[in-house]
Amino acid sequence: MSGHNKWASIKHKKGAADAKRGKLFTKLIREITVAAREGGGDPDANPRLRLAIQKAKDANMPSDNIERGIKKGTGELEGVSYENVSFEGYAMGGVAIIVEGLTDNRNRTTSEVRSIFTKRGGNMAGEGSVAFQFERKGIFLVKKEDAREDELLDIALEAGAEDLTSDEDFYQVTCAPQDFDKVRTGLSDKEVKVESGELAMVPKNTVRVEDTETAKKLLRLIEDLEDNDDVQNVYSNFDIPDEILSRIEE
């Protein structure tokens, strides 16, 4: 794979804080509701819903919450109607960013996302101006302490994965979107402990950011976007060296 999806690791670490604030549950319920509305309430016949439910379970969401989210989507319970939105933009240094969201007010969300870009030194871009730099992939994160690289590589490739990369804390297993369920099952069958699994936009090439202050500004921009209630996912093509990330996190 050309370019390790560094933000996948950072976002996973940030997820613990989001869960404590209840923000993660809110976003997961919204995804479950929309997935059920668009593809039906049966997860066996609805891959998007199946993934949303699995992510909710991984976050220890109570089954009653999951069920209510599904029923709101299918119309069995009253709920807010959300629509999918996406935005593209650039941060300092030419770093590309894709924002995916679910909203009940497109104009409000567009205004808020644009304001965040402007405040943090970035700018919104037209549709298609950034997306061509990414491709949809299945991403699984495995803690380095939970697996040996050579064994994990063999298991992942046998399960249908395309590649295995790593950063300071995680191995990252990558697969084609249509193979996501197959690879998840293959890892599970071999008792590989997966920290997170998602369908994500992975950069075809990365922009290396080696200045600490620029890296801080970039991460603040992305964190502000992630903190917006209507934003579900943020993807970027930055590559910040681990030693710089470590200094920022200290």
LODO-975133 format. One line per 10 residues: number of its first residue (from 1); for each residue x, y, z of N, C-alpha, C. Coordinates in nm, 4 decimals. Example, Ala and Ser with C-alpha at 12.3 -4.5 7.8 and 13.67 -1.06 7.14 Angstrom:
# residues 2
1> 1.3190 -0.5690 0.7800 1.2300 -0.4500 0.7800 1.3200 -0.3300 0.7800; 1.2850 -0.2250 0.7080 1.3670 -0.1060 0.7140 1.2900 0.0030 0.7870
***
This chain:
# residues 250
1> 0.0852 -0.1193 0.0000 0.0000 0.0000 0.0000 0.0885 0.1240 0.0000; 0.0591 0.2184 -0.0855 0.1383 0.3408 -0.0905 0.0824 0.4393 0.0112; 0.1483 0.4473 0.1261 0.1040 0.5412 0.2277 0.0306 0.4750 0.3419; 0.0896 0.4779 0.4594 0.0246 0.4240 0.5789 -0.0812 0.5219 0.6264; -0.1986 0.4713 0.6620 -0.3090 0.5568 0.7050 -0.2877 0.5977 0.8510; -0.1987 0.6936 0.8724 -0.1589 0.7341 1.0069 -0.2773 0.7788 1.0903; -0.3718 0.8463 1.0280 -0.4859 0.8982 1.1043 -0.5704 0.7866 1.1630; -0.5686 0.6678 1.1044 -0.6455 0.5559 1.1609 -0.5983 0.5254 1.3022; -0.4679 0.5274 1.3238 -0.4131 0.5012 1.4566 -0.4457 0.6144 1.5526; -0.4308 0.7375 1.5068 -0.4577 0.8531 1.5917 -0.6053 0.8569 1.6296
11> -0.6925 0.8309 1.5327 -0.8357 0.8348 1.5593 -0.8760 0.7271 1.6590; -0.8101 0.6111 1.6523 -0.8428 0.5045 1.7475 -0.8084 0.5472 1.8900; -0.6934 0.6103 1.9075 -0.6550 0.6580 2.0402 -0.7540 0.7639 2.0897; -0.7979 0.8519 1.9996 -0.8904 0.9582 2.0352 -1.0279 0.9022 2.0708; -1.0599 0.7854 2.0170 -1.1922 0.7276 2.0402 -1.2220 0.7024 2.1865; -1.1210 0.6706 2.2653 -1.1425 0.6455 2.4082 -1.1950 0.7704 2.4773; -1.1376 0.8855 2.4420 -1.1843 1.0115 2.5018 -1.3247 1.0449 2.4542; -1.3524 1.0212 2.3275 -1.4866 1.0463 2.2744 -1.5902 0.9612 2.3456; -1.5556 0.8354 2.3723 -1.6496 0.7446 2.4382 -1.6832 0.7944 2.5780; -1.5823 0.8474 2.6481 -1.6051 0.8985 2.7825 -1.7020 1.0165 2.7803
21> -1.6976 1.0963 2.6766 -1.7847 1.2128 2.6687 -1.9222 1.1783 2.6118; -1.9402 1.0549 2.5703 -2.0668 1.0158 2.5110 -2.0781 1.0521 2.3645; -1.9787 1.1246 2.3120 -1.9847 1.1694 2.1733 -1.9795 1.0517 2.0757; -1.9003 0.9504 2.1074 -1.8867 0.8369 2.0167 -2.0189 0.7630 2.0025; -2.0903 0.7419 2.1119 -2.2191 0.6732 2.1057 -2.3172 0.7492 2.0171; -2.3191 0.8796 2.0299 -2.4103 0.9618 1.9502 -2.3849 0.9426 1.8015; -2.2584 0.9396 1.7625 -2.2245 0.9250 1.6213 -2.2526 0.7831 1.5721; -2.2288 0.6847 1.6565 -2.2551 0.5465 1.6169 -2.4051 0.5214 1.5986; -2.4863 0.5757 1.6882 -2.6317 0.5609 1.6764 -2.6816 0.6254 1.5478; -2.6263 0.7415 1.5153 -2.6671 0.8112 1.3929 -2.6335 0.7257 1.2703
31> -2.5162 0.6637 1.2703 -2.4774 0.5773 1.1576 -2.5670 0.4546 1.1490; -2.6011 0.3945 1.2620 -2.6904 0.2784 1.2627 -2.8266 0.3162 1.2053; -2.8789 0.4313 1.2470 -3.0104 0.4766 1.2014 -3.0130 0.4978 1.0502; -2.9118 0.5656 0.9974 -2.9073 0.5919 0.8534 -2.8863 0.4632 0.7748; -2.7995 0.3762 0.8246 -2.7752 0.2490 0.7560 -2.9023 0.1663 0.7481; -2.9795 0.1633 0.8566 -3.1046 0.0875 0.8583 -3.2086 0.1510 0.7664; -3.2112 0.2831 0.7641 -3.3073 0.3519 0.6776 -3.2783 0.3252 0.5295; -3.1509 0.3257 0.4926 -3.1151 0.3133 0.3510 -3.1093 0.1687 0.3034; -3.0780 0.0750 0.3943 -3.0607 -0.0633 0.3494 -3.1441 -0.1667 0.4214; -3.2329 -0.1206 0.5107 -3.3157 -0.2154 0.5842 -3.2553 -0.2542 0.7177
41> -3.3380 -0.3112 0.8050 -3.2968 -0.3398 0.9411 -3.2328 -0.4747 0.9649; -3.2130 -0.5534 0.8585 -3.1513 -0.6853 0.8723 -3.0016 -0.6744 0.8441; -2.9167 -0.6860 0.9458 -2.7721 -0.6706 0.9231 -2.7129 -0.7758 0.8303; -2.7753 -0.8939 0.8216 -2.7237 -0.9972 0.7326 -2.7371 -0.9571 0.5860; -2.8346 -0.8711 0.5581 -2.8576 -0.8270 0.4200 -2.8139 -0.6828 0.3975; -2.7529 -0.6214 0.4984 -2.7165 -0.4803 0.4914 -2.5746 -0.4628 0.5455; -2.4730 -0.4655 0.4574 -2.3333 -0.4580 0.5030 -2.3020 -0.3321 0.5832; -2.3589 -0.2186 0.5426 -2.3317 -0.0948 0.6153 -2.3845 -0.1038 0.7578; -2.5050 -0.1581 0.7740 -2.5619 -0.1738 0.9077 -2.4812 -0.2747 0.9887; -2.4396 -0.3816 0.9250 -2.3614 -0.4848 0.9939 -2.2323 -0.4251 1.0514
51> -2.1658 -0.3424 0.9726 -2.0425 -0.2788 1.0189 -2.0717 -0.1800 1.1312; -2.1800 -0.1030 1.1171 -2.2151 -0.0047 1.2196 -2.2452 -0.0730 1.3531; -2.3161 -0.1845 1.3473 -2.3472 -0.2596 1.4695 -2.2202 -0.3146 1.5328; -2.1294 -0.3669 1.4506 -2.0048 -0.4215 1.5042 -1.9229 -0.3124 1.5726; -1.9167 -0.1935 1.5119 -1.8424 -0.0825 1.5719 -1.9069 -0.0396 1.7034; -2.0409 -0.0433 1.7084 -2.1109 -0.0091 1.8323 -2.0800 -0.1114 1.9418; -2.0777 -0.2383 1.9042 -2.0450 -0.3431 2.0015 -1.9008 -0.3296 2.0493; -1.8105 -0.2958 1.9566 -1.6700 -0.2768 1.9940 -1.6548 -0.1637 2.0955; -1.7465 -0.0660 2.0876 -1.7441 0.0480 2.1796 -1.8252 0.0209 2.3061; -1.8716 -0.1053 2.3202 -1.9496 -0.1472 2.4384 -2.0825 -0.0741 2.4506
61> -2.1439 -0.0436 2.3371 -2.2764 0.0179 2.3399 -2.3805 -0.0869 2.3801; -2.4721 -0.0539 2.4721 -2.5764 -0.1482 2.5110 -2.6626 -0.1911 2.3924; -2.7050 -0.3175 2.3927 -2.7827 -0.3711 2.2810 -2.9158 -0.2981 2.2641; -2.9723 -0.2468 2.3734 -3.0979 -0.1721 2.3643 -3.0802 -0.0452 2.2816; -2.9671 0.0214 2.2979 -2.9393 0.1420 2.2186 -2.9279 0.1080 2.0712; -2.8600 -0.0025 2.0412 -2.8445 -0.0453 1.9027 -2.9808 -0.0752 1.8411; -3.0649 -0.1462 1.9154 -3.1966 -0.1830 1.8652 -3.2827 -0.0596 1.8396; -3.2760 0.0387 1.9290 -3.3535 0.1619 1.9091 -3.3056 0.2359 1.7858; -3.1751 0.2377 1.7644 -3.1223 0.3036 1.6455 -3.1721 0.2390 1.5178; -3.1767 0.1058 1.5166 -3.2274 0.0336 1.3993 -3.3751 0.0655 1.3767
71> -3.4529 0.0654 1.4831 -3.5975 0.0902 1.4705 -3.6269 0.2329 1.4263; -3.5448 0.3271 1.4671 -3.5616 0.4644 1.4187 -3.5344 0.4711 1.2689; -3.4373 0.3937 1.2247 -3.4056 0.3925 1.0829 -3.5128 0.3279 0.9984; -3.5738 0.2211 1.0499 -3.6767 0.1502 0.9733 -3.8147 0.2131 0.9890; -3.8264 0.3133 1.0766 -3.9539 0.3815 1.0944 -4.0421 0.3242 1.2032; -3.9929 0.2211 1.2727 -4.0722 0.1629 1.3816 -4.0771 0.2564 1.5022; -3.9765 0.3410 1.5161 -3.9757 0.4449 1.6183 -3.9529 0.5785 1.5507; -4.0093 0.6843 1.6081 -3.9917 0.8171 1.5514 -3.8484 0.8640 1.5730; -3.7943 0.9299 1.4743 -3.6578 0.9792 1.4871 -3.6280 1.0879 1.3855; -3.5120 1.1530 1.4017 -3.4690 1.2590 1.3113 -3.4207 1.1978 1.1795
81> -3.4476 1.2648 1.0701 -3.4031 1.2171 0.9394 -3.2681 1.2801 0.9047; -3.1675 1.1958 0.8845 -3.0335 1.2433 0.8514 -2.9997 1.2109 0.7060; -2.9098 1.2905 0.6482 -2.8600 1.2628 0.5135 -2.7082 1.2591 0.5140; -2.6520 1.1849 0.4185 -2.5068 1.1770 0.4041 -2.4536 1.3057 0.3409; -2.3440 1.3555 0.3937 -2.2763 1.4710 0.3347 -2.1267 1.4428 0.3324; -2.0587 1.5053 0.2391 -1.9126 1.4935 0.2347 -1.8531 1.6257 0.1888; -1.7339 1.6549 0.2388 -1.6650 1.7791 0.2059 -1.5185 1.7478 0.1790; -1.4575 1.8298 0.0964 -1.3168 1.8136 0.0629 -1.2434 1.9439 0.0877; -1.1181 1.9345 0.1269 -1.0426 2.0555 0.1534 -0.8944 2.0290 0.1681; -0.8223 2.1381 0.1910 -0.6775 2.1299 0.2101 -0.6381 2.1988 0.3399
91> -0.5389 2.1429 0.4063 -0.4783 2.2053 0.5237 -0.3450 2.2652 0.4822; -0.2757 2.3250 0.5782 -0.1455 2.3830 0.5498 -0.0505 2.2791 0.4911; 0.0375 2.3245 0.4019 0.1343 2.2350 0.3402 0.0782 2.1456 0.2318; -0.0442 2.1748 0.1860 -0.1034 2.0945 0.0793 -0.1572 1.9606 0.1230; -0.1776 1.9421 0.2536 -0.2348 1.8179 0.3051 -0.3820 1.8107 0.2684; -0.4242 1.6982 0.2097 -0.5626 1.6809 0.1647 -0.6486 1.6213 0.2758; -0.7748 1.6646 0.2803 -0.8672 1.6187 0.3839 -1.0034 1.5893 0.3230; -1.0619 1.4756 0.3634 -1.1984 1.4412 0.3283 -1.2793 1.4300 0.4572; -1.3960 1.4930 0.4585 -1.4847 1.4905 0.5748 -1.6151 1.4240 0.5347; -1.6565 1.3217 0.6086 -1.7837 1.2542 0.5847 -1.8739 1.2765 0.7050
101> -2.0012 1.3082 0.6795 -2.0908 1.3352 0.7903 -2.2332 1.2897 0.7660; -2.3130 1.2992 0.8717 -2.4564 1.2729 0.8676 -2.5239 1.3910 0.9347; -2.6182 1.4541 0.8671 -2.6758 1.5767 0.9204 -2.8251 1.5863 0.8929; -2.8937 1.6610 0.9788 -3.0343 1.6933 0.9558 -3.0493 1.8347 0.9014; -2.9342 1.9013 0.8751 -2.9364 2.0375 0.8204 -2.8079 2.0614 0.7427; -2.8123 2.0366 0.6128 -2.6922 2.0447 0.5296 -2.6286 2.1835 0.5344; -2.7103 2.2884 0.5298 -2.6560 2.4247 0.5295 -2.5786 2.4539 0.6578; -2.6336 2.4108 0.7713 -2.5644 2.4331 0.8984 -2.4300 2.3609 0.9009; -2.4318 2.2346 0.8604 -2.3084 2.1552 0.8656 -2.2034 2.2108 0.7710; -2.2447 2.2505 0.6504 -2.1516 2.3092 0.5547 -2.0862 2.4338 0.6109
111> -2.1670 2.5186 0.6732 -2.1154 2.6424 0.7319 -2.0175 2.6125 0.8449; -2.0513 2.5162 0.9302 -1.9649 2.4837 1.0439 -1.8331 2.4231 0.9984; -1.8375 2.3345 0.9006 -1.7146 2.2721 0.8502 -1.6257 2.3759 0.7830; -1.6857 2.4641 0.7031 -1.6081 2.5704 0.6381 -1.5418 2.6603 0.7421; -1.6144 2.6921 0.8483 -1.5608 2.7776 0.9548 -1.4407 2.7123 1.0230; -1.4473 2.5814 1.0448 -1.3364 2.5097 1.1082 -1.2125 2.5128 1.0185; -1.2326 2.4869 0.8893 -1.1197 2.4929 0.7958 -1.0535 2.6309 0.8005; -1.1357 2.7357 0.7938 -1.0835 2.8726 0.7906 -1.0110 2.9073 0.9200; -1.0706 2.8721 1.0326 -1.0131 2.9033 1.1632 -0.8759 2.8384 1.1813; -0.8595 2.7182 1.1269 -0.7362 2.6432 1.1481 -0.6397 2.6504 1.0297
121> -0.6579 2.7485 0.9434 -0.5606 2.7716 0.8375 -0.5751 2.6850 0.7143; -0.6913 2.6204 0.6989 -0.7159 2.5399 0.5789 -0.8193 2.6058 0.4904; -0.8644 2.5356 0.3892 -0.9692 2.5887 0.3030 -1.0483 2.4761 0.2392; -1.1775 2.5002 0.2227 -1.2636 2.4041 0.1546 -1.2284 2.4011 0.0062; -1.2514 2.2873 -0.0578 -1.2240 2.2718 -0.2005 -1.3479 2.2139 -0.2689; -1.3523 2.2253 -0.3990 -1.4669 2.1765 -0.4738 -1.4745 2.0246 -0.4758; -1.5940 1.9741 -0.5041 -1.6152 1.8296 -0.5089 -1.5246 1.7648 -0.6132; -1.4531 1.6617 -0.5747 -1.3653 1.5894 -0.6661 -1.2227 1.6392 -0.6687; -1.1966 1.7529 -0.6038 -1.0616 1.8091 -0.6092 -0.9641 1.7373 -0.5160; -1.0160 1.6616 -0.4208 -0.9336 1.5889 -0.3251 -0.9570 1.4384 -0.3325
131> -1.0807 1.3987 -0.3576 -1.1193 1.2577 -0.3474 -1.0354 1.1650 -0.4354; -0.9877 1.2132 -0.5492 -0.9104 1.1280 -0.6396 -0.7781 1.0828 -0.5780; -0.7365 1.1493 -0.4701 -0.6115 1.1138 -0.4044 -0.6284 0.9998 -0.3031; -0.7520 0.9505 -0.2871 -0.7824 0.8465 -0.1898 -0.8542 0.7308 -0.2565; -0.8572 0.6166 -0.1878 -0.9367 0.5030 -0.2321 -0.9944 0.4330 -0.1094; -1.1148 0.3785 -0.1258 -1.1824 0.3124 -0.0150 -1.1180 0.1763 0.0114; -1.0852 0.1514 0.1388 -1.0225 0.0257 0.1790 -1.0792 -0.0184 0.3138; -1.0675 -0.1480 0.3411 -1.0954 -0.1989 0.4742 -0.9685 -0.1885 0.5574; -0.9808 -0.1398 0.6813 -0.8649 -0.1183 0.7681 -0.8892 -0.1869 0.9022; -0.7941 -0.2694 0.9448 -0.7988 -0.3320 1.0771 -0.6716 -0.2939 1.1531
141> -0.6871 -0.2546 1.2785 -0.5731 -0.2224 1.3626 -0.5528 -0.3318 1.4659; -0.4291 -0.3756 1.4793 -0.3917 -0.4778 1.5773 -0.2740 -0.4242 1.6579; -0.2862 -0.4246 1.7900 -0.1763 -0.3777 1.8732 -0.0524 -0.4638 1.8522; 0.0632 -0.3999 1.8478 0.1871 -0.4728 1.8259 0.2135 -0.5753 1.9359; 0.1683 -0.5444 2.0562 0.1912 -0.6355 2.1677 0.1046 -0.7603 2.1592; 0.0034 -0.7574 2.0710 -0.0898 -0.8698 2.0613 -0.0603 -0.9644 1.9452; 0.0431 -0.9375 1.8667 0.0703 -1.0240 1.7509 0.2156 -1.0116 1.7072; 0.2659 -1.1175 1.6462 0.3967 -1.1140 1.5810 0.3752 -1.0790 1.4350; 0.4615 -0.9922 1.3827 0.4400 -0.9401 1.2486 0.4357 -1.0503 1.1430; 0.5287 -1.1450 1.1482 0.5338 -1.2478 1.0446 0.4107 -1.3377 1.0497
151> 0.3661 -1.3711 1.1715 0.2478 -1.4557 1.1850 0.1225 -1.3804 1.1399; 0.1115 -1.2540 1.1793 -0.0050 -1.1739 1.1406 -0.0106 -1.1562 0.9896; 0.1044 -1.1361 0.9271 0.1076 -1.1198 0.7816 0.0552 -1.2449 0.7130; 0.0987 -1.3609 0.7577 0.0519 -1.4870 0.6980 -0.0990 -1.5038 0.7152; -0.1483 -1.4752 0.8352 -0.2916 -1.4893 0.8631 -0.3723 -1.3913 0.7785; -0.3249 -1.2669 0.7719 -0.3976 -1.1635 0.6984 -0.4049 -1.1950 0.5494; -0.2924 -1.2341 0.4915 -0.2911 -1.2646 0.3474 -0.3781 -1.3861 0.3173; -0.3740 -1.4859 0.4046 -0.4578 -1.6047 0.3851 -0.6062 -1.5690 0.3926; -0.6384 -1.4678 0.4738 -0.7784 -1.4258 0.4886 -0.8258 -1.3386 0.3732; -0.7325 -1.2933 0.2887 -0.7714 -1.2118 0.1735 -0.7269 -1.0676 0.1802
161> -0.6424 -1.0339 0.2776 -0.5929 -0.8967 0.2897 -0.4926 -0.8658 0.1786; -0.4729 -0.7366 0.1549 -0.3805 -0.6924 0.0510 -0.2422 -0.6582 0.1060; -0.2382 -0.6065 0.2300 -0.1104 -0.5558 0.2795 -0.1119 -0.5469 0.4316; 0.0082 -0.5370 0.4880 0.0271 -0.5153 0.6308 0.1346 -0.4093 0.6476; 0.1017 -0.3004 0.7180 0.1990 -0.1961 0.7490 0.1974 -0.1749 0.8997; 0.2825 -0.0866 0.9485 0.2867 -0.0647 1.0931 0.3330 0.0763 1.1252; 0.2949 0.1225 1.2458 0.3512 0.2445 1.3009 0.4056 0.2109 1.4391; 0.4168 0.3092 1.5260 0.4798 0.2858 1.6557 0.4006 0.1877 1.7427; 0.2681 0.1916 1.7327 0.1831 0.1144 1.8241 0.1045 0.0010 1.7588; 0.0730 0.0143 1.6297 -0.0210 -0.0781 1.5673 0.0323 -0.1392 1.4378
171> -0.0145 -0.2616 1.4109 -0.0096 -0.3172 1.2761 -0.1407 -0.2779 1.2082; -0.1325 -0.2479 1.0801 -0.2516 -0.2092 1.0047 -0.2708 -0.3060 0.8886; -0.3797 -0.3804 0.8931 -0.4140 -0.4751 0.7881 -0.5091 -0.4064 0.6912; -0.4777 -0.4131 0.5629 -0.5570 -0.3455 0.4607 -0.6162 -0.4468 0.3632; -0.7410 -0.4226 0.3245 -0.8051 -0.5129 0.2281 -0.8989 -0.4347 0.1373; -0.9440 -0.4978 0.0299 -1.0441 -0.4383 -0.0581 -1.1776 -0.4305 0.0163; -1.2598 -0.3291 -0.0130 -1.3872 -0.3130 0.0589 -1.4747 -0.4373 0.0550; -1.4802 -0.5042 -0.0609 -1.5671 -0.6212 -0.0751 -1.5165 -0.7415 0.0054; -1.3904 -0.7354 0.0516 -1.3341 -0.8460 0.1297 -1.3351 -0.8184 0.2796; -1.3974 -0.7087 0.3218 -1.3918 -0.6670 0.4620 -1.4429 -0.7758 0.5562
181> -1.5626 -0.8285 0.5303 -1.6201 -0.9308 0.6186 -1.5355 -1.0576 0.6193; -1.4841 -1.0940 0.5024 -1.4033 -1.2152 0.4910 -1.2741 -1.2026 0.5730; -1.2094 -1.0877 0.5649 -1.0850 -1.0674 0.6392 -1.1136 -1.0596 0.7889; -1.2216 -0.9915 0.8271 -1.2572 -0.9857 0.9699 -1.2773 -1.1260 1.0257; -1.3508 -1.2094 0.9494 -1.3752 -1.3465 0.9927 -1.2459 -1.4262 1.0001; -1.1589 -1.4090 0.9002 -1.0323 -1.4803 0.8985 -0.9443 -1.4464 1.0169; -0.9399 -1.3176 1.0528 -0.8616 -1.2767 1.1696 -0.9226 -1.3327 1.2974; -1.0557 -1.3272 1.3058 -1.1243 -1.3774 1.4247 -1.1035 -1.5278 1.4423; -1.1116 -1.6020 1.3312 -1.0949 -1.7477 1.3369 -0.9568 -1.7873 1.3883; -0.8580 -1.7019 1.3631 -0.7214 -1.7283 1.4100 -0.6932 -1.6608 1.5443
191> -0.8010 -1.6115 1.6068 -0.7940 -1.5492 1.7400 -0.7010 -1.4289 1.7443; -0.7009 -1.3518 1.6349 -0.6271 -1.2258 1.6327 -0.7134 -1.1188 1.6990; -0.6599 -1.0505 1.7981 -0.7343 -0.9466 1.8680 -0.7288 -0.8179 1.7867; -0.8426 -0.7809 1.7290 -0.8513 -0.6607 1.6464 -0.9009 -0.5444 1.7317; -0.8234 -0.4359 1.7340 -0.8617 -0.3186 1.8130 -0.9723 -0.2391 1.7462; -0.9694 -0.2301 1.6140 -1.0750 -0.1601 1.5405 -1.0754 -0.2074 1.3962; -1.1926 -0.1997 1.3348 -1.2067 -0.2335 1.1940 -1.3054 -0.1384 1.1292; -1.2695 -0.0844 1.0132 -1.3586 0.0096 0.9473 -1.3291 0.0151 0.7978; -1.4267 0.0651 0.7234 -1.4050 0.0995 0.5839 -1.3640 0.2454 0.5801; -1.2482 0.2743 0.5255 -1.1922 0.4089 0.5334 -1.1389 0.4529 0.3979
201> -1.1209 0.5833 0.3847 -1.0565 0.6396 0.2668 -0.9063 0.6452 0.2933; -0.8303 0.5691 0.2182 -0.6857 0.5573 0.2386 -0.6131 0.6372 0.1301; -0.5137 0.7182 0.1672 -0.4425 0.7984 0.0679 -0.3566 0.7124 -0.0249; -0.3569 0.7480 -0.1531 -0.2710 0.6791 -0.2482 -0.1258 0.7206 -0.2292; -0.1049 0.8445 -0.1894 0.0277 0.8955 -0.1569 0.0143 0.9871 -0.0356; 0.1225 1.0052 0.0384 0.1165 1.0854 0.1600 0.2033 1.2107 0.1494; 0.1686 1.3088 0.2331 0.2465 1.4324 0.2453 0.3174 1.4280 0.3800; 0.4482 1.4273 0.3789 0.5251 1.4163 0.5032 0.5314 1.5525 0.5727; 0.4980 1.5540 0.7002 0.4980 1.6770 0.7803 0.6037 1.6612 0.8885; 0.7150 1.7327 0.8753 0.8276 1.7140 0.9676 0.8497 1.8334 1.0593
211> 0.7673 1.9381 1.0453 0.7758 2.0534 1.1337 0.6753 2.0365 1.2473; 0.7217 2.0446 1.3713 0.6366 2.0174 1.4878 0.5186 2.1135 1.4952; 0.5412 2.2432 1.4730 0.4323 2.3402 1.4830 0.3273 2.3178 1.3752; 0.3726 2.2861 1.2547 0.2777 2.2568 1.1471 0.1963 2.1324 1.1804; 0.2624 2.0318 1.2365 0.1935 1.9091 1.2756 0.0864 1.9380 1.3810; 0.1203 2.0221 1.4798 0.0227 2.0579 1.5831 -0.0993 2.1263 1.5223; -0.0754 2.2212 1.4322 -0.1859 2.2934 1.3686 -0.2730 2.1978 1.2871; -0.2096 2.1054 1.2181 -0.2828 2.0087 1.1373 -0.3716 1.9211 1.2249; -0.3161 1.8714 1.3346 -0.3932 1.7850 1.4234 -0.5070 1.8604 1.4908; -0.4848 1.9891 1.5215 -0.5934 2.0690 1.5798 -0.7081 2.0840 1.4801
221> -0.6747 2.1062 1.3538 -0.7779 2.1177 1.2508 -0.8597 1.9905 1.2420; -0.7922 1.8780 1.2352 -0.8631 1.7517 1.2193 -0.9425 1.7176 1.3450; -0.8879 1.7468 1.4612 -0.9611 1.7205 1.5846 -1.0856 1.8078 1.5956; -1.0758 1.9329 1.5523 -1.1931 2.0211 1.5527 -1.3012 1.9666 1.4595; -1.2599 1.9161 1.3446 -1.3562 1.8567 1.2516 -1.4205 1.7333 1.3142; -1.3396 1.6473 1.3745 -1.3908 1.5262 1.4379 -1.4876 1.5579 1.5520; -1.4655 1.6687 1.6204 -1.5479 1.7043 1.7354 -1.6849 1.7593 1.6954; -1.7010 1.7949 1.5686 -1.8319 1.8434 1.5238 -1.9331 1.7300 1.5290; -2.0490 1.7569 1.5849 -2.1497 1.6519 1.6046 -2.1943 1.5859 1.4740; -2.1918 1.6603 1.3637 -2.2406 1.6073 1.2366 -2.1350 1.5298 1.1592
231> -2.0102 1.5369 1.2023 -1.9000 1.4718 1.1312 -1.8810 1.3301 1.1834; -1.8827 1.2335 1.0922 -1.8632 1.0931 1.1268 -1.7181 1.0494 1.1100; -1.6561 1.0917 1.0006 -1.5195 1.0486 0.9705 -1.4401 1.1612 0.9062; -1.3116 1.1664 0.9389 -1.2183 1.2583 0.8742 -1.0995 1.1765 0.8252; -1.0627 1.1969 0.7002 -0.9488 1.1252 0.6421 -0.8488 1.2267 0.5874; -0.7202 1.1947 0.6023 -0.6167 1.2851 0.5551 -0.4989 1.2055 0.4997; -0.4171 1.2722 0.4196 -0.3012 1.2038 0.3606 -0.1691 1.2480 0.4224; -0.1743 1.3011 0.5465 -0.0501 1.3416 0.6101 0.0285 1.2212 0.6595; 0.1580 1.2394 0.6735 0.2474 1.1412 0.7359 0.3359 1.2169 0.8337; 0.2991 1.2119 0.9612 0.3786 1.2768 1.0648 0.4683 1.1705 1.1286
241> 0.5992 1.1895 1.1276 0.6892 1.0902 1.1875 0.6532 1.0624 1.3334; 0.6729 0.9387 1.3765 0.6364 0.8985 1.5117 0.7058 0.9823 1.6188; 0.8312 1.0232 1.5918 0.9024 1.0999 1.6940 0.8384 1.2365 1.7159; 0.7825 1.2947 1.6098 0.7125 1.4227 1.6240 0.5794 1.4024 1.6946; 0.5072 1.2961 1.6576 0.3816 1.2659 1.7258 0.4039 1.2449 1.8752; 0.5119 1.1775 1.9103 0.5418 1.1518 2.0512 0.5651 1.2822 2.1263; 0.6347 1.3773 2.0638 0.6594 1.5059 2.1300 0.5286 1.5833 2.1488; 0.4403 1.5754 2.0500 0.3126 1.6464 2.0593 0.2255 1.5890 2.1693; 0.2284 1.4565 2.1858 0.1433 1.3898 2.2837 0.1947 1.4019 2.4259; 0.3211 1.4437 2.4422 0.3788 1.4547 2.5775 0.3130 1.5662 2.6580
***
